[in-house]
Amino acid sequence: MLGRGVIANPALIDEINGTGTLTKERWKQFHDEVYEGYQEIMSGEKNTLFKMKELWFYMGHLFEDSDKFLKKIKKANRLKDYEIAVAQLLRERELKR
């Protein structure tokens, strides 16, 4: 179960150890690394989108009032639409504390 927690919060281990907390920059770095990795190994846009949308089940709760943005992410049919929705979320919402 720790794996799902780390997917939702990449700084979870640091928070448990008292050595750090999650920041938007750290979350974005984690997201982008996973996103780029999926793009490299998956065949086609749809497969990458499907995998990333699955991760949002765990990551979505990290942001305040994110329902509108999560809906846009789930409705995205192209990587460009997905990227725009994620960028809007990061720009307009803060991480929950």
C-alpha positions in Angstrom: 0.0 0.0 0.0 3.0 2.3 0.4 3.4 2.3 -3.4 0.1 4.0 -4.0 0.8 6.5 -1.3 4.1 7.4 -3.0 2.3 7.7 -6.4 -0.1 10.1 -4.8 2.6 12.0 -2.9 6.2 11.6 -4.1 7.5 13.2 -0.9 5.7 10.7 1.4 8.9 9.0 2.5 10.6 12.4 3.3 7.4 13.4 5.2 7.5 10.2 7.2 11.2 10.7 8.0 10.6 14.4 8.8 13.1 15.5 6.1 10.9 17.3 3.6 7.4 18.1 2.3 5.8 18.0 -1.1 6.1 21.1 -3.2 4.5 21.9 -6.5 7.9 21.8 -8.1 8.7 18.4 -6.7 5.3 17.0 -7.7 5.6 18.4 -11.3 9.1 16.9 -11.6 7.6 13.5 -10.6 4.6 13.9 -12.9 6.8 14.9 -15.8 9.2 12.0 -15.3 6.3 9.5 -15.3 4.6 11.2 -18.2 7.8 11.2 -20.4 8.5 7.6 -19.4 5.1 6.5 -20.5 5.4 8.3 -23.8 8.7 6.5 -24.5 7.4 3.0 -23.7 3.8 3.1 -24.7 2.6 2.9 -28.3 0.3 5.7 -29.2 -1.3 8.7 -27.5 -4.3 6.8 -26.2 -2.3 4.3 -24.1 -0.2 7.1 -22.5 -3.4 9.1 -21.7 -5.0 6.0 -20.2 -2.1 5.3 -17.9 -1.8 9.0 -16.8 -5.6 9.2 -16.1 -5.3 6.1 -13.9 -2.6 7.9 -11.8 -4.9 10.9 -11.3 -7.2 8.6 -9.2 -4.3 8.8 -6.6 -2.9 12.3 -7.4 -6.1 14.3 -7.7 -6.7 14.7 -4.0 -3.5 16.6 -3.5 -4.9 19.8 -4.9 -7.5 22.2 -3.4 -10.8 22.4 -5.3 -9.5 20.3 -8.2 -12.7 18.8 -9.4 -13.1 21.1 -12.4 -9.5 20.4 -13.5 -9.8 16.6 -12.9 -12.9 16.6 -15.1 -10.8 18.2 -17.9 -8.0 15.8 -17.4 -10.4 12.8 -17.6 -12.1 14.2 -20.7 -8.8 14.8 -22.6 -8.5 12.8 -25.8 -5.2 14.1 -26.9 -1.9 14.6 -25.1 -2.0 18.3 -25.8 -5.4 18.7 -24.1 -4.1 16.7 -21.2 -1.0 18.9 -20.9 -3.1 22.1 -21.0 -5.4 20.8 -18.2 -2.5 19.8 -16.0 -0.8 23.1 -16.5 -4.0 25.0 -15.6 -4.4 22.9 -12.5 -0.8 23.7 -11.4 -1.2 27.4 -12.2 -4.5 27.9 -10.5 -4.6 25.5 -7.5 -2.4 25.0 -4.5 -1.4 21.8 -2.8 -3.5 20.8 0.2 -1.6 21.2 3.5 
